[in-house]
């Protein structure tokens, strides 16, 4: 996986050129999710909120250490487990936040997605930093760009609204897996000390492309 950050500058900072091979059967794209799939997330959310608190406030050092530990953890093991299961689509959650990357899959797969905010894995402290206003500029940019495409049901707290737009650094994998194979996938992830949160489901396309309930 390759990624980066958007930089508002006139100069190019860094470029990549990569050559390699991969088995076609092991390629997981952000298209191909199917109606009825379960959605699994493999890392906690909130790195943007924590790092913004680090820049602008006085965060709990333990919260920063846990975020750094997660950001240093590769997605390699989780991706190796994914190819052993009936994962229809997959992407990583990075700068566009959970909302942006979920919408990419919904549009590419021509379906709708429902995410339960109560099932989201969250870094300790992240919700508190949201309540204290430590929201990165990227979070507000994501909200401005994607917000009109998301339906929040009554009862979703504001801090969770911030969380799903929060840009992640080295975030986890978002896996779309058949219901029949979701249990085995989660068990294998947990067996290898990976986070495996079942956060939502897909359904036939309807006017609400992405719902946070």
C-alpha positions in Angstrom: 0.0 0.0 0.0 1.2 3.5 -0.8 -0.3 6.7 0.4 0.5 10.3 1.3 -0.7 13.6 2.4 -2.2 16.5 0.5 0.1 19.5 0.6 -1.0 23.0 -0.4 2.3 24.2 -1.9 3.8 25.1 -5.3 6.7 22.7 -5.0 6.7 18.9 -5.4 8.0 17.4 -2.1 8.4 13.7 -2.9 7.5 11.3 -5.7 7.3 7.5 -5.9 7.9 5.0 -8.7 7.3 1.3 -7.8 7.6 -1.8 -9.9 6.4 -5.2 -8.7 4.2 -8.2 -9.3 1.1 -9.5 -7.6 -1.1 -12.5 -8.1 -4.3 -11.4 -9.8 -6.4 -13.5 -7.5 -5.0 -11.7 -4.5 -5.9 -8.2 -5.6 -8.5 -6.5 -3.5 -10.1 -3.4 -4.9 -12.5 -0.8 -3.6 -15.1 -2.1 -6.1 -16.8 -5.5 -5.9 -18.6 -5.2 -2.5 -21.9 -7.0 -2.6 -25.2 -6.3 -1.0 -25.4 -8.1 2.4 -21.7 -7.9 3.1 -20.4 -7.2 6.6 -17.9 -4.5 7.1 -14.8 -5.1 9.2 -12.3 -2.4 10.3 -8.8 -3.4 11.5 -7.5 -0.3 13.4 -9.0 2.2 15.8 -10.0 5.7 14.7 -8.9 9.0 16.0 -5.3 9.6 15.0 -6.1 13.0 13.5 -7.8 14.2 16.7 -4.9 13.0 18.9 -2.2 14.4 16.8 -4.1 17.7 16.6 -4.3 17.8 20.3 -0.6 17.1 20.4 0.0 20.2 18.2 -2.5 22.5 19.9 -3.0 21.3 23.5 -1.7 19.0 26.2 -2.8 15.5 25.4 -2.4 12.5 27.7 1.0 11.0 26.8 -0.5 7.5 27.0 -3.0 8.4 24.2 -0.2 9.7 22.0 1.8 6.5 22.6 -1.1 4.3 21.6 -1.7 6.3 18.5 2.0 6.1 17.5 2.1 2.4 18.1 -0.9 1.9 15.8 0.5 4.2 13.1 3.8 2.1 13.2 1.9 -1.1 12.7 1.8 -2.3 9.1 -1.4 -3.6 7.5 0.6 -6.5 6.1 -0.7 -9.2 8.5 -4.3 -8.1 8.1 -4.0 -8.1 4.3 -2.5 -11.6 4.3 -5.4 -12.8 6.4 -7.9 -11.1 4.1 -6.8 -13.1 1.0 -7.6 -16.3 2.8 -11.3 -15.3 3.1 -14.2 -14.3 0.9 -13.4 -10.6 1.0 -15.2 -8.9 -1.9 -13.6 -5.5 -1.6 -11.1 -3.7 0.6 -9.5 -0.3 1.0 -7.5 1.4 3.7 -8.8 4.3 5.9 -6.4 7.2 5.5 -6.7 10.9 4.7 -10.3 11.0 3.5 -11.5 9.4 6.8 -13.9 6.6 7.3 -16.6 8.5 5.5 -14.6 9.3 2.4 -13.2 5.8 1.9 -16.6 4.2 2.6 -18.2 6.4 0.0 -15.5 5.3 -2.5 -16.5 1.7 -2.0 -20.3 2.4 -2.1 -20.0 4.3 -5.4 -17.6 1.9 -7.0 -19.8 -1.1 -6.0 -23.1 0.6 -6.7 -24.6 -0.1 -3.2 -25.4 1.7 0.0 -23.5 1.4 3.3 -24.8 1.6 6.9 -22.3 2.0 9.8 -23.1 1.7 13.4 -21.2 4.4 15.4 -21.5 2.3 18.6 -19.3 -0.4 17.0 -16.5 1.8 15.9 -13.1 1.1 17.5 -11.8 4.4 19.0 -8.5 5.4 20.5 -8.7 6.4 24.1 -9.0 10.2 24.4 -10.1 10.8 20.8 -13.7 11.6 21.6 -12.7 13.9 24.4 -10.3 15.8 22.1 -13.2 16.2 19.7 -15.3 17.7 22.5 -12.5 20.1 23.2 -12.4 21.2 19.6 -9.1 19.7 18.5 -10.3 19.0 14.9 -7.7 19.1 12.1 -8.2 21.2 9.0 -8.4 18.0 7.1 -11.4 16.9 9.2 -13.3 20.0 8.3 -12.3 19.7 4.6 -13.6 16.1 4.6 -16.8 17.2 6.3 -17.3 20.0 3.7 -16.7 17.7 0.7 -18.4 14.5 1.8 -20.9 15.7 4.4 -23.8 16.2 2.0 -23.6 12.5 1.0 -23.9 11.2 4.5 -27.1 10.7 6.6 -26.7 10.8 10.3 -29.6 9.4 12.3 -30.8 11.1 15.4 -28.8 10.2 18.4 -25.3 10.1 16.8 -23.2 12.4 19.1 -21.2 15.2 17.6 -17.9 13.7 18.6 -18.7 10.6 16.5 -19.5 12.9 13.6 -16.1 14.4 14.0 -14.6 10.9 14.3 -15.9 9.5 11.0 -14.6 12.6 9.1 -11.2 12.5 11.0 -8.3 12.0 8.6 -6.3 9.0 9.6 -2.5 8.5 9.3 -1.7 4.8 8.7 -5.2 3.8 9.3 -6.6 0.2 9.2 -8.1 -1.8 6.4 -11.8 -1.6 5.6 -13.0 -5.1 4.5 -16.2 -6.0 2.9 -16.8 -9.7 3.4 -19.7 -12.1 2.9 -21.8 -12.7 6.1 -21.0 -16.4 6.0 -17.3 -15.8 6.1 -17.2 -12.8 8.4 -17.0 -14.9 11.6 -14.0 -16.8 10.3 -12.3 -13.6 9.1 -12.7 -11.9 12.5 -11.5 -15.0 14.4 -8.4 -15.2 12.3 -7.7 -11.5 12.7 -8.1 -11.7 16.5 -5.9 -14.8 16.6 -3.1 -12.8 15.0 -3.6 -9.9 17.5 -5.3 -7.6 15.0 -8.2 -5.4 15.7 -11.3 -6.7 14.0 -14.4 -4.5 14.6 -17.6 -5.4 12.8 -18.9 -1.9 12.1 -21.7 -2.2 9.5 -23.2 -3.7 6.5 -24.0 -3.1 2.8 -27.4 -3.1 1.1 -28.9 -2.5 -2.3 -28.4 1.0 -3.5 -30.9 3.5 -2.1 -31.0 7.3 -1.8 -28.9 7.2 1.4 -25.5 6.1 -0.1 -23.9 6.2 3.4 -25.8 6.2 6.7 -24.2 6.5 10.2 -26.7 5.2 12.7 
